[in-house]
Amino acid sequence: MPRVVIFVDQPDWHSRRLKAAFAARGADTIVTSLRECHFRIGGGAPAVAVPGLDGALPDAVLVKTIAGGSFEQVTLRLSILHALDAMGVPVINTARAIERCVDKSMTSFLLARAGIPTPPTLVAESDRLAERLLAAAPGERVLKPLFGSRGRGLARLAPGTPLPPAEPYAGVRYLQDYIDRAPAWHDYRVLVVGREPVAAMIRHGKSWITNVGNGARCEAVAAEGRLGELALAAAAAVGADYAGIDLIETRGGEFLVLEANSMPAWKGLQGVSAHDIAARIADHVLARAA
C-alpha cells in the first residue's frame, strides 16, 4: 500500500477530496502540515521526519498549502521539501516550482524566457523607476504584491497616478500592463495535471478583479486549442507537475498568461467541470510514486 503525505496548513475541502481519492485507489494517506516536520541529522534514520511515518519516508508527497511565517520558518519548510526531493521522494510540486510560482517576478521572467505571451511587466524596489514608468505609460498599469493570491492588494494605476505606500507591497513594485476587458470582465483558469490540461473555466467577474473569492461566476470551457497549449507551456516553464494557469484575452483575441499557481484551489472549477479533479491529481501522484 503506497503511503502518500498531503501537506496542508489546515485540512479543508480540497484535502478531504484528495484523501478520499487516494483511499479509493488503495493508498494510505497522511494529512499533516510542514510545520510538524523536522530535520534529525545523524543516527541512521532518514534526515527528514514526517509525522505518522515512524521514521520512514513517504512514497510520494503532495503539497497543497504551506503556512506563512517568518522568513526562517518558510525557509525551513521549503528546505524540508528540497530534502525529500533530494532523497528520491516524488514531491508534487517541488520546492523549486513553488518558489518560482510564489514569486511573480520569477514567473513572469520564466514565461517570457520560454516565449509565452505575457503582459509587459516591471519589477523593482525603486519608486523612481516605477513612477517613471507610470508617467510614460500609454494606459493603466496593475500594481500587485510580489507574493499574493486571490486578488488581494491589486490596484489599477492611471498614468501619472502617485504610487501607493510601499509598505503593503513589502517594498517591491510589481507593475503589469492592464488588459482592458470592460464591461465584460473575464479571464480564464486552466488546471494542468502532468502533461494534460484537464479542466478549464471562464471567470466572469463583478469587477476587473475576477477571482472566485470576489464573487466571479464560473463557466466551463474546453481545455484545448491555444488555451490548453499555453497552459501546458506555462506549467512546463515553471517546472510544475500540476498548476492552475491564469490567462487573459485581449480585445484582439490573443491569450496572455498572467500567473501560474503551484498550489491551486479548484473548488470553483470542480463546480463546473465534469472531471473529478482530485481523482486526476491522485492518479498522477500515484503514477509518480510507482
C-alpha positions in Angstrom: 0.0 0.0 0.0 1.6 3.3 -1.1 1.9 5.9 1.6 1.2 9.5 0.4 1.6 12.6 2.5 -0.6 15.6 1.8 0.9 18.8 3.2 -1.7 21.3 4.1 -1.8 24.1 6.7 -5.5 23.5 7.7 -7.4 20.4 6.4 -10.1 21.7 4.1 -12.5 20.7 1.2 -9.5 20.0 -1.1 -7.6 17.8 1.3 -10.8 15.8 2.1 -11.4 15.2 -1.6 -7.8 14.2 -2.2 -7.8 11.9 0.8 -10.9 10.1 -0.5 -9.4 9.9 -4.0 -6.2 8.3 -2.7 -8.2 5.9 -0.4 -10.3 4.8 -3.4 -7.0 3.8 -5.1 -5.7 1.8 -2.2 -3.3 4.4 -0.9 -2.7 5.2 2.8 -2.8 9.0 3.2 -1.4 11.2 5.9 -2.7 14.8 6.1 -0.3 17.0 8.0 1.4 20.4 8.0 5.0 21.1 7.1 5.1 22.9 10.5 5.1 19.4 12.1 8.1 18.1 10.2 11.7 18.4 11.3 15.2 17.6 10.4 17.0 15.0 12.5 20.6 14.7 11.2 22.6 11.6 12.1 21.7 8.3 13.8 21.0 6.3 10.7 17.3 7.3 10.2 16.2 9.5 7.3 17.2 13.1 7.8 13.6 14.3 7.5 10.9 13.2 10.0 7.3 13.3 8.9 4.5 12.7 11.4 2.8 9.3 11.2 5.5 7.5 9.3 7.6 6.1 12.2 10.8 7.4 10.8 10.2 6.1 7.3 9.9 8.1 4.1 6.6 8.5 2.2 6.2 7.1 -1.3 5.1 10.5 -2.5 4.2 14.0 -1.3 1.5 16.3 -2.5 1.9 19.9 -1.4 -1.5 21.7 -1.1 -0.5 24.7 1.1 2.5 26.0 3.0 1.8 28.0 6.1 3.0 31.5 6.3 5.5 32.5 8.9 8.9 34.2 9.4 11.5 34.1 6.7 13.3 31.4 8.7 10.2 29.3 9.2 9.2 29.4 5.5 12.8 28.7 4.5 12.8 25.6 6.8 9.5 24.3 5.3 10.9 24.7 1.8 14.1 23.0 2.8 12.1 20.0 4.1 10.6 19.7 0.5 14.0 20.2 -1.1 15.4 17.4 1.2 12.6 15.0 0.4 13.2 15.6 -3.3 16.9 15.0 -2.9 16.2 11.7 -1.1 14.2 10.4 -4.1 10.7 11.1 -2.8 8.4 12.4 -5.6 7.3 15.9 -4.4 4.4 17.4 -6.2 5.1 20.3 -6.6 8.8 20.6 -5.8 10.1 23.4 -3.7 11.7 24.9 -6.7 8.5 25.0 -8.7 6.7 26.5 -5.7 9.4 29.2 -5.2 9.1 30.1 -8.9 5.3 30.5 -8.8 5.1 32.3 -5.5 7.5 34.9 -6.7 5.5 36.7 -9.5 8.7 38.3 -10.9 10.3 34.9 -11.5 7.1 33.6 -13.0 7.0 36.5 -15.4 10.6 36.1 -16.3 10.3 32.3 -17.0 7.2 32.8 -19.1 8.8 35.5 -21.2 12.0 33.5 -21.5 10.0 30.5 -22.8 8.4 32.7 -25.4 5.0 32.5 -23.8 3.0 35.7 -24.3 2.6 37.7 -21.0 1.8 41.3 -20.3 4.8 43.8 -20.2 6.0 44.0 -16.6 8.3 46.0 -14.4 9.5 44.6 -11.0 11.8 46.8 -8.9 12.4 48.2 -5.5 12.9 51.7 -6.9 9.9 54.0 -6.6 11.8 56.3 -9.1 11.7 53.7 -11.8 8.1 52.8 -11.1 7.0 56.4 -11.2 8.9 57.0 -14.4 7.1 54.0 -16.0 3.7 55.3 -14.8 4.3 58.8 -16.1 5.2 57.5 -19.6 2.6 54.8 -19.7 0.1 54.9 -22.6 -2.5 53.2 -20.4 -3.2 51.9 -16.9 -0.9 49.5 -15.0 -1.8 47.0 -12.4 0.2 47.0 -9.1 0.4 43.6 -7.5 2.0 42.3 -4.3 5.0 40.1 -5.3 3.7 37.4 -3.0 -0.1 37.2 -3.0 -3.2 35.5 -4.3 -6.9 35.7 -4.6 -6.8 39.2 -5.9 -5.6 40.7 -2.7 -3.7 44.0 -2.9 -4.4 44.6 -6.6 -4.6 48.3 -7.7 -5.1 49.9 -11.1 -2.9 53.0 -11.6 -3.6 55.5 -14.4 -0.6 57.4 -16.0 0.8 59.9 -13.6 -1.0 58.4 -10.6 1.0 58.6 -7.3 2.2 55.3 -6.1 0.5 53.8 -3.0 2.7 53.4 0.1 5.4 50.8 -0.3 4.9 49.0 3.0 1.8 47.0 2.0 3.8 45.7 -1.0 6.9 44.8 1.1 8.9 47.5 -0.7 8.6 45.9 -4.1 6.8 47.4 -7.1 5.4 44.8 -9.5 3.7 46.7 -12.3 2.0 45.0 -15.2 0.1 46.4 -18.2 -3.7 46.5 -17.6 -5.5 44.5 -20.2 -8.9 46.2 -20.7 -12.0 43.9 -20.9 -14.7 46.3 -19.7 -17.6 46.0 -19.3 -17.4 42.2 -19.7 -14.7 41.4 -17.2 -13.5 37.9 -17.5 -10.4 35.7 -17.6 -9.5 32.0 -17.7 -8.2 29.4 -15.4 -6.8 26.1 -16.8 -5.8 23.3 -14.5 -2.8 21.3 -15.7 -2.0 17.9 -14.3 1.0 16.1 -15.6 1.2 16.9 -19.2 -2.5 17.4 -19.7 -4.9 20.4 -19.4 -7.7 18.5 -17.5 -10.2 21.3 -17.0 -10.8 25.0 -17.8 -13.2 27.7 -17.0 -14.0 31.4 -17.7 -14.4 33.5 -14.6 -16.9 36.2 -15.2 -16.1 38.9 -12.6 -18.3 41.5 -11.0 -15.3 43.9 -11.4 -11.9 43.8 -13.1 -10.7 41.5 -10.3 -12.2 38.2 -11.4 -11.2 35.8 -8.6 -13.9 33.3 -7.5 -13.5 34.6 -3.9 -14.6 38.0 -5.1 -17.8 36.7 -6.5 -16.9 35.7 -10.0 -19.3 33.4 -11.9 -17.6 30.2 -13.3 -18.4 28.8 -16.7 -16.8 25.6 -18.1 -14.8 25.9 -21.4 -12.9 23.3 -23.3 -9.2 22.9 -22.1 -7.9 22.7 -25.6 -6.6 24.7 -28.6 -4.5 27.7 -27.9 -5.8 27.9 -24.3 -4.6 24.4 -23.5 -1.3 24.8 -25.3 -0.4 27.9 -23.4 -1.4 26.4 -20.1 0.8 23.4 -20.7 3.7 25.6 -21.8 3.4 27.8 -18.7 3.3 24.8 -16.4 6.5 23.4 -18.1 8.2 26.8 -17.9 7.9 27.0 -14.1 8.6 23.2 -13.7 5.2 22.4 -12.1 3.7 18.9 -12.1 0.3 20.4 -11.6 -0.7 24.0 -11.7 -3.6 26.5 -12.1 -2.7 28.7 -15.0 -4.4 32.1 -15.3 -4.8 33.6 -18.7 -6.5 36.7 -20.1 -7.7 37.5 -23.6 -7.0 40.8 -25.3 -9.6 42.6 -27.4 -7.8 41.3 -30.4 -8.4 37.7 -29.3 -4.8 37.0 -28.2 -4.3 34.9 -25.0 -1.7 36.1 -22.5 -0.6 34.1 -19.4 -0.8 36.1 -16.2 0.2 33.7 -13.5 1.0 30.1 -12.6 -0.3 28.7 -9.3 1.7 25.8 -7.9 -0.8 25.1 -5.1 -4.0 25.9 -6.8 -7.5 25.8 -5.4 -10.1 24.2 -7.7 -13.4 24.2 -5.8 -14.9 26.7 -8.3 -13.5 24.8 -11.2 -14.8 21.5 -9.9 -18.3 23.1 -9.7 -18.5 23.4 -13.5 -16.2 20.5 -14.6 -17.3 17.0 -15.5 -13.9 15.7 -14.5 -13.1 14.5 -10.9 -10.1 16.8 -10.4 -9.0 15.2 -7.1 -9.0 11.8 -8.9 -6.9 13.1 -11.7 -4.4 14.5 -9.3 -4.3 11.3 -7.2 -3.7 9.2 -10.4 -0.8 11.4 -11.3 0.8 11.3 -7.8 0.5 7.5 -7.6 2.0 7.2 -11.1 4.9 9.3 -10.0 5.2 7.1 -6.8 5.3 4.0 -8.9 
